Amino acid sequence: MLFRTRVTELAAADADLLTAYDAQLRGIPPSLPTGVHTERDGPLTRIVGQFRGFVATPRDMGVRGTDLDLLIARQRDYFAARGEAVEWKTRGHDLPADLTDRLTSAGFVPEERETVLIGRAAELTAAPGLPDGVTLRQVTADAELRRIAAMESIVWGQDWSWLADDLSARIAAAPDQIEVLVAEADGTVVSAAWLVYRAGTDFACLWGGSTLAEWRGRGIYRALVAARARSAAARGVRYLQVDASDDSAPILRRLGLAAVTTTTPYVWTPAAD
């Protein structure tokens, strides 16, 4: 009976976390980089002017059938006219249930599904020691951000040069709302991650964490989580949220973060000339 009561309590806690996530993190960030703006279209919001367009929605847009198809087509056609790709961010508990089928029918392609995890910042501050010769530090200079983008390009095997411009614009727009950390060894960036604060909410978000293959499994990722948790806790942030890959999710769950849903980007890309 005690075990069953504990399981029920944990399920209720996770449901509360999901409710907070839907209420506080599905809107538009309070600080957008220069040149980036938002536009409303019925129940959703477009973010325009960044490296690719973005569609943000509530859990249930209240639109069904043909009306939903028309809403999806408008977003696709809007960014097609700009010659830009667009991401429609879906979650596993979104309504209607056929949203992703309708996105696929409109030409959107799913990217890798990730797990949405949430943990208490104050409980994530402990970290293992770093490997010998590895140091962590915060960076803001454009040259440092380009080094991060170069490392990400190696990890993912594609051009991530856009990341340097994206991070630079975010820092310029609201330097107190983002912290970018690098892990270095012998002058080489071996991993990087950033913490994005969401003013007016109980949350900050953990992004990045990609690590060069030869440096994985040595505690660097966990050290970056802990360093960002300490910063967040010092500022009174209650929760940390992560969209985690299949590689990162098990690590984060062992640290105590709870999985509350999944998220899958559906992306439409213009045809190449």
C-alpha positions in Angstrom: 0.0 0.0 0.0 2.8 2.4 0.8 4.4 1.7 -2.6 1.2 2.3 -4.4 0.7 5.6 -2.5 4.2 6.7 -3.5 3.6 5.8 -7.2 0.4 7.8 -7.1 2.2 10.8 -5.5 4.9 10.7 -8.2 2.3 10.5 -11.0 0.5 13.5 -9.6 3.8 15.4 -9.3 4.6 14.7 -12.9 1.2 15.8 -14.0 1.7 19.1 -12.1 5.0 19.6 -13.9 3.3 19.0 -17.3 0.6 21.5 -16.4 3.3 24.1 -15.4 5.2 23.4 -18.7 2.1 23.9 -20.8 1.2 27.1 -19.0 4.6 28.7 -18.9 6.9 27.4 -21.6 4.7 27.1 -24.7 4.5 30.8 -25.3 7.0 33.1 -27.0 10.3 33.9 -25.2 10.1 37.4 -23.6 13.3 38.5 -25.3 13.8 38.1 -29.0 16.9 39.0 -30.9 17.0 42.1 -33.1 15.3 41.4 -36.4 13.1 38.6 -35.0 9.4 39.2 -34.5 6.2 37.4 -33.9 2.9 37.2 -35.7 -0.4 35.8 -34.6 -2.5 33.6 -36.8 -5.6 32.5 -35.0 -4.6 30.2 -32.1 -0.9 30.0 -33.0 2.1 32.3 -33.2 4.8 32.5 -35.8 8.4 33.5 -35.0 9.9 35.2 -38.0 13.4 36.3 -38.9 15.6 33.7 -37.3 17.6 30.9 -39.0 14.3 29.1 -39.7 10.7 30.0 -39.0 9.0 28.6 -35.9 5.4 27.8 -35.0 4.3 27.9 -31.4 0.9 26.5 -30.3 -1.1 25.8 -27.1 -1.7 22.2 -26.3 -5.1 22.3 -28.0 -5.6 24.9 -30.7 -9.3 24.2 -30.9 -9.2 23.7 -34.6 -10.1 20.5 -36.4 -10.5 18.9 -39.8 -10.4 21.2 -42.9 -9.9 24.3 -40.8 -6.7 22.8 -39.3 -5.5 21.8 -42.8 -6.0 25.4 -43.9 -4.1 26.8 -40.8 -1.2 24.4 -41.5 -1.1 25.3 -45.2 -1.0 29.1 -44.3 2.1 28.6 -42.2 3.8 26.6 -44.9 2.9 29.0 -47.7 3.9 32.0 -45.6 7.5 30.8 -45.2 7.5 29.4 -48.7 7.0 33.0 -49.9 10.0 34.0 -47.8 12.1 31.1 -49.2 12.6 29.8 -45.6 12.2 26.5 -43.8 9.7 26.4 -40.9 9.5 24.2 -37.7 6.2 23.3 -36.2 7.0 22.1 -32.7 4.6 19.3 -31.6 4.3 17.5 -28.2 3.2 13.9 -27.6 0.1 15.1 -25.7 -1.1 17.7 -28.2 -4.6 17.8 -29.6 -6.1 17.0 -32.0 -4.6 13.5 -32.1 -4.3 13.7 -35.9 -2.2 16.9 -35.9 1.0 15.2 -37.0 -0.8 13.2 -39.8 -2.1 16.5 -41.1 1.3 18.1 -40.9 2.8 15.2 -42.8 0.1 15.5 -45.5 1.1 19.2 -45.9 4.7 18.3 -46.6 6.2 18.7 -43.1 8.8 16.1 -42.2 9.4 14.9 -38.6 12.9 15.2 -37.1 14.2 13.2 -34.2 11.7 12.8 -31.3 13.0 14.1 -27.9 11.9 13.6 -24.4 10.8 16.6 -22.3 12.3 16.4 -18.9 11.9 18.7 -15.9 13.8 18.8 -12.6 14.2 21.1 -9.6 17.3 23.3 -10.1 18.3 23.1 -6.4 18.5 19.3 -6.6 20.8 19.2 -9.7 23.8 21.3 -8.5 26.1 18.4 -7.5 28.6 17.3 -10.1 31.4 14.7 -10.5 34.9 16.0 -11.0 35.9 16.9 -14.5 38.5 14.8 -16.3 42.1 16.0 -15.9 42.8 19.0 -18.1 39.2 19.9 -18.8 37.9 23.3 -17.6 34.5 25.0 -17.8 34.0 28.7 -18.5 31.3 31.1 -19.6 31.8 32.8 -23.0 30.2 35.7 -24.9 32.6 36.8 -27.6 31.7 36.0 -31.2 35.0 34.2 -31.8 34.2 31.8 -28.9 30.7 31.2 -30.3 32.1 30.3 -33.7 34.3 27.8 -32.0 31.2 26.2 -30.4 29.5 26.1 -33.8 32.6 24.4 -35.3 32.5 21.8 -32.6 28.7 21.2 -33.2 29.4 20.8 -36.9 31.8 18.0 -36.1 29.4 16.3 -33.7 26.5 16.4 -36.1 28.3 16.0 -39.4 26.7 19.1 -40.9 27.1 22.8 -41.1 26.1 24.4 -37.8 27.7 27.8 -38.5 24.3 29.4 -38.1 24.5 28.6 -34.3 27.2 31.2 -33.7 25.0 34.0 -35.2 21.9 32.7 -33.2 23.7 32.7 -29.9 25.3 36.0 -30.6 22.0 37.6 -31.3 20.4 36.1 -28.2 23.3 37.5 -26.0 23.0 40.9 -27.6 19.3 41.1 -27.1 19.2 40.0 -23.5 22.6 39.2 -22.0 21.1 38.5 -18.6 18.8 35.9 -20.0 21.4 33.4 -21.4 24.6 31.9 -20.2 26.8 30.0 -22.6 29.4 27.6 -21.2 32.2 25.7 -22.9 34.3 22.7 -21.8 37.8 22.9 -23.1 40.8 20.6 -23.1 44.2 21.8 -24.4 42.5 24.8 -26.0 40.0 22.7 -27.9 36.2 23.0 -27.3 35.1 19.5 -26.4 31.5 20.3 -25.3 29.3 23.3 -24.9 25.9 24.1 -23.4 23.7 27.1 -22.6 21.1 28.1 -20.0 18.2 30.2 -21.2 16.1 32.0 -18.6 12.4 32.5 -19.1 11.6 35.7 -17.3 8.2 35.7 -15.5 8.2 31.9 -15.2 9.5 29.2 -12.8 11.7 27.8 -15.5 15.1 28.0 -17.2 15.9 25.8 -20.1 19.0 23.7 -20.7 20.1 23.6 -24.4 23.2 22.2 -26.1 25.4 19.7 -24.3 26.8 18.1 -27.5 30.2 16.5 -26.8 33.0 15.3 -29.1 32.8 11.6 -29.4 36.2 10.9 -27.8 35.2 12.9 -24.7 31.8 11.3 -24.0 31.1 9.2 -20.9 33.6 11.1 -18.7 31.2 13.3 -16.7 31.5 16.5 -18.8 27.8 16.6 -19.7 26.8 16.1 -16.1 29.2 18.8 -15.0 27.6 21.2 -17.5 24.2 20.4 -16.1 25.3 21.0 -12.6 27.1 24.3 -13.5 23.9 25.6 -15.1 21.8 24.4 -12.2 23.9 26.3 -9.8 23.5 29.5 -11.8 19.7 29.0 -12.0 19.3 28.1 -8.3 21.3 31.2 -7.4 18.8 33.3 -9.3 15.8 31.6 -7.6 14.8 29.5 -10.6 12.6 26.6 -9.5 12.7 24.3 -12.4 15.1 23.3 -15.3 13.6 21.9 -18.5 15.3 20.0 -21.2 14.3 18.6 -24.6 16.6 15.5 -24.4 17.9 13.2 -27.1 17.8 9.4 -26.5 21.5 9.7 -25.6 21.0 12.4 -23.0 17.6 11.4 -21.5 18.9 8.4 -19.5 21.6 10.5 -17.9 19.1 13.2 -17.0 16.7 10.8 -15.5 19.4 9.3 -13.3 20.1 12.8 -12.1 16.4 13.1 -11.0 14.7 14.9 -13.9 11.2 13.6 -14.7 9.9 12.8 -18.2 6.6 14.6 -18.7 6.0 14.3 -22.5 7.8 14.0 -25.8 8.4 16.7 -28.5 9.0 16.2 -32.2 9.8 19.1 -34.6 7.9 18.9 -37.9 9.9 20.8 -40.5 8.9 22.1 -44.0 11.8 23.0 -46.2 11.6 24.8 -49.6 12.7 22.7 -52.6 16.3 23.4 -53.7 16.6 25.5 -56.9 
